[in-house]
Amino acid sequence: MNGYTNNYLENQVNTASPEQLMLMLYDGAVRFASLAIKAIENGTPDKRSYYINKTYAILSEFAATLDRSQDAGLADNLDGLYNYMQQRLMDANLNNDPAPVAEVKKMLADLRGTWAKAIEIDKQERHPTVTAVGGAPLGKPEYKPLVAAM
């Protein structure tokens, strides 16, 4: 990447909300899983391991940052799911098999979509549109970020 791209990405990360960062991490994990599958198909074990390890690291970060004080049951379920995905990635790396990575990629994409919907619903609930007589928006209450299971 060139300097402009690095500056752009750094700016995106530094200005993102916690919710946006989480979605960005899911996007990265899906992308790395895709690249791992491609590396397995192309017979490049060094790249396979590199991209599987990147995906694994993101899952580790998700597991390490679960907030059990918000919803312990949800956090425990997510922790179990993240552990399962990590095990599947280890299986893929050990056996040079793209199927477990494809399974993890689908699960990550599904979770990403679920979180995106939950974030949107949370924003709508916290920011109901209040309109004046003419239909113009009057403003929104203070936004409080979604923190459950993050």
Stockholm file with secondary structure:
# STOCKHOLM 1.0

chainA/1-150         MNGYTNNYLENQVNTASPEQLMLMLYDGAVRFASLAIKAIENGTPDKRSYYINKTYAILSEFAATLDRSQDAGLADNLDGLYNYMQQRLMDANLNNDPAPVAEVKKMLADLRGTWAKAIEIDKQERHPTVTAVGGAPLGKPEYKPLVAAM
#=GR chainA/1-150 SS CCHHHHHHHHHHHHHCCHHHHHHHHHHHHHHHHHHHHHHHHHTCHHHHHHHHHHHHHHHHHHHHTCCTTTCHHHHHHHHHHHHHHHHHHHHHHHHTCHHHHHHHHHHHHHHHHHHHHHHHHHHHHHSCCEECTTSCEEECCCCCCCCTTC
#=GC SS_cons         CCHHHHHHHHHHHHHCCHHHHHHHHHHHHHHHHHHHHHHHHHTCHHHHHHHHHHHHHHHHHHHHTCCTTTCHHHHHHHHHHHHHHHHHHHHHHHHTCHHHHHHHHHHHHHHHHHHHHHHHHHHHHHSCCEECTTSCEEECCCCCCCCTTC
//
